[in-house]
Amino acid sequence: MTKPNDPSDISIRAARVIDFEAIAALMSQPGIRSGTLRQPFATPEQTRKWLENLSDDSTVIVAERAGRILGMAGLHRSKGRRHHSAALGISVDDNHRGEGIGKSLLTALIDAADNWLGISRIELTVFTDNGAAITLYRKVGFEMEGTHRAYALRNGELADVFAMARIRTSAARAP
C-alpha cells in the first residue's frame, strides 16, 4: 500500500490531444493560475488547439494517478544559436502538492533533456513567493540567475519572478 505522498503510484506519460479537457481543468485551478502566466477563463477548446499545435521541439508530459491527471510539465526548446536550451513549465494539482508529483515530472524531463534531447540548459521563471517550487528546483540542480522585477500582473499587482537555470555540468563549458 502506498502512502498519500508516495510518488510510486504516479505514472508519467506524454500528453495527448485527448487529454485536453483534463488539462484545461487542471490549468484553471486557482493555485496553478496564480503560479503561472495562464489567463483566467481559458476554454477546453483553447487547450485542445494548443496541444494540437505543439512544436516538434516541445516535450509535454503529464502525471497520472488512477487515470486522473494530477500534473503537467513541458520543455520547449529554443531555436538557432540557443538550440542547446529549453524553457521549462510545470504545474501540479492544487490538492496534490507535496506528494512527489512535481519531482517526478521534473526528473522525467531532466532525463529526457540530458539523455535524449541534447539539451544542456533548462531555464525557468518562478514567482519569488513560491518557496516550495524554488526549494524543489534547487534540489534538482537549478540555480538562481537573477530577478525580473514587475514581471507579470497577478491578482491586480505586478509581481517579481526569479530566473533560474540548470546547466548540465558535463556540457556546461568547453575548456
C-alpha positions as CSV (number, residue, x, y, z in Angstrom):
1,M,0.0,0.0,0.0
2,T,1.4,3.4,-0.9
3,K,1.4,6.4,1.3
4,P,-0.5,9.6,0.2
5,N,2.7,11.4,-0.6
6,D,4.4,8.3,-2.2
7,P,5.0,9.0,-5.9
8,S,5.4,5.3,-6.7
9,D,1.7,5.2,-7.8
10,I,2.3,8.1,-10.3
11,S,2.6,7.3,-13.9
12,I,4.4,9.7,-16.3
13,R,3.5,9.8,-19.9
14,A,3.3,12.1,-23.0
15,A,0.4,14.5,-23.0
16,R,-2.2,13.6,-25.8
17,V,-4.7,15.8,-27.5
18,I,-7.5,13.7,-26.0
19,D,-6.3,14.9,-22.6
20,F,-7.4,18.5,-23.4
21,E,-10.4,18.6,-21.0
22,A,-8.5,17.2,-18.0
23,I,-5.5,19.5,-18.7
24,A,-7.8,22.6,-19.1
25,A,-9.4,21.8,-15.8
26,L,-6.0,21.3,-14.1
27,M,-4.6,24.5,-15.5
28,S,-7.7,26.5,-14.4
29,Q,-7.2,25.8,-10.7
30,P,-6.6,28.9,-8.7
31,G,-3.2,27.9,-7.3
32,I,-1.9,26.9,-10.8
33,R,-3.3,30.0,-12.4
34,S,-1.7,32.2,-9.7
35,G,1.7,30.5,-10.2
36,T,1.8,30.6,-14.0
37,L,1.1,33.1,-16.7
38,R,-2.1,31.4,-17.6
39,Q,-5.1,33.7,-18.3
40,P,-8.4,33.2,-16.5
41,F,-11.3,31.6,-18.3
42,A,-9.3,29.7,-20.9
43,T,-11.6,27.2,-22.6
44,P,-11.0,23.5,-23.1
45,E,-11.1,24.2,-26.9
46,Q,-8.1,26.6,-26.5
47,T,-6.2,23.9,-24.6
48,R,-7.1,21.4,-27.4
49,K,-5.7,23.8,-30.0
50,W,-2.6,24.4,-28.0
51,L,-2.0,20.6,-27.7
52,E,-2.7,20.1,-31.5
53,N,-0.2,22.9,-32.4
54,L,2.7,21.9,-30.2
55,S,6.1,22.2,-32.0
56,D,8.2,19.1,-32.5
57,D,10.7,20.9,-30.3
58,S,8.3,20.7,-27.3
59,T,8.1,17.8,-24.9
60,V,4.9,17.8,-22.8
61,I,4.2,15.2,-20.2
62,V,1.5,14.5,-17.6
63,A,1.5,12.8,-14.2
64,E,-1.4,10.4,-13.7
65,R,-2.7,8.5,-10.7
66,A,-5.6,6.1,-11.2
67,G,-6.3,7.6,-14.6
68,R,-6.6,11.2,-13.3
69,I,-4.1,13.8,-14.5
70,L,-2.6,15.5,-11.4
71,G,0.3,17.4,-13.1
72,M,1.7,18.6,-16.3
73,A,5.2,19.8,-17.4
74,G,6.9,20.7,-20.6
75,L,10.2,21.6,-22.1
76,H,10.1,24.0,-25.0
77,R,13.3,24.0,-27.0
78,S,14.8,27.3,-28.2
79,K,15.9,27.8,-31.8
80,G,19.0,28.8,-33.6
81,R,22.0,29.6,-31.5
82,R,20.0,28.8,-28.4
83,H,19.1,25.2,-29.6
84,H,21.0,23.8,-26.6
85,S,18.5,25.4,-24.2
86,A,14.8,24.9,-23.3
87,A,12.2,26.7,-21.2
88,L,10.5,24.6,-18.5
89,G,7.0,24.9,-17.2
90,I,5.4,22.8,-14.6
91,S,2.0,22.6,-12.8
92,V,0.7,20.3,-10.0
93,D,-2.9,19.9,-8.9
94,D,-3.7,22.3,-6.1
95,N,-4.9,19.4,-3.9
96,H,-2.0,17.1,-4.5
97,R,1.1,19.3,-3.9
98,G,3.8,17.8,-1.7
99,E,3.1,14.3,-2.9
100,G,6.2,14.0,-5.2
101,I,4.3,14.7,-8.4
102,G,6.4,17.8,-9.3
103,K,9.7,16.0,-8.6
104,S,8.5,13.0,-10.7
105,L,7.7,15.4,-13.6
106,L,11.0,17.3,-13.3
107,T,13.1,14.1,-13.0
108,A,11.5,12.8,-16.2
109,L,12.1,16.0,-18.2
110,I,15.7,16.3,-16.9
111,D,16.4,12.8,-18.0
112,A,14.9,13.5,-21.4
113,A,16.9,16.7,-21.8
114,D,20.2,15.1,-20.7
115,N,20.0,11.7,-22.3
116,W,17.7,12.0,-25.3
117,L,17.3,15.6,-26.5
118,G,20.8,17.0,-26.1
119,I,19.5,20.0,-24.1
120,S,22.2,21.2,-21.7
121,R,20.5,24.3,-20.3
122,I,17.0,24.3,-18.8
123,E,15.6,27.7,-17.8
124,L,12.5,28.8,-15.9
125,T,10.9,31.7,-14.1
126,V,9.2,31.3,-10.7
127,F,7.3,33.8,-8.7
128,T,9.5,34.9,-5.8
129,D,7.0,33.9,-3.1
130,N,6.7,30.3,-4.4
131,G,9.0,28.8,-1.8
132,A,8.1,25.2,-2.3
133,A,8.8,25.3,-6.1
134,I,12.1,27.2,-5.5
135,T,13.2,24.5,-3.0
136,L,12.3,21.7,-5.4
137,Y,14.2,23.4,-8.3
138,R,17.3,23.8,-6.2
139,K,17.2,20.2,-5.1
140,V,17.3,19.1,-8.8
141,G,20.2,21.4,-9.7
142,F,18.7,24.7,-10.7
143,E,20.5,27.9,-9.6
144,M,19.4,31.5,-9.3
145,E,20.4,33.8,-12.1
146,G,18.5,36.9,-11.3
147,T,15.2,38.7,-10.5
148,H,12.8,40.1,-13.1
149,R,11.1,42.9,-11.3
150,A,7.4,43.7,-12.0
151,Y,7.4,40.7,-14.4
152,A,3.7,39.8,-14.5
153,L,0.3,41.0,-13.4
154,R,-1.0,38.7,-10.7
155,N,-4.1,39.4,-8.6
156,G,-4.1,43.0,-9.7
157,E,-0.4,43.7,-8.8
158,L,2.9,43.4,-10.6
159,A,4.9,40.5,-9.2
160,D,8.6,39.6,-9.3
161,V,10.0,36.3,-10.5
162,F,13.3,34.7,-10.1
163,A,15.2,33.5,-13.2
164,M,16.6,30.0,-12.6
165,A,18.6,27.6,-14.8
166,R,20.1,24.2,-14.6
167,I,23.1,23.7,-16.8
168,R,24.3,20.1,-17.3
169,T,27.8,20.2,-15.9
170,S,29.3,17.8,-18.5
171,A,28.2,20.2,-21.2
172,A,28.5,23.4,-19.2
173,R,31.5,25.0,-20.8
174,A,34.2,23.9,-23.2
175,P,37.8,24.4,-21.8
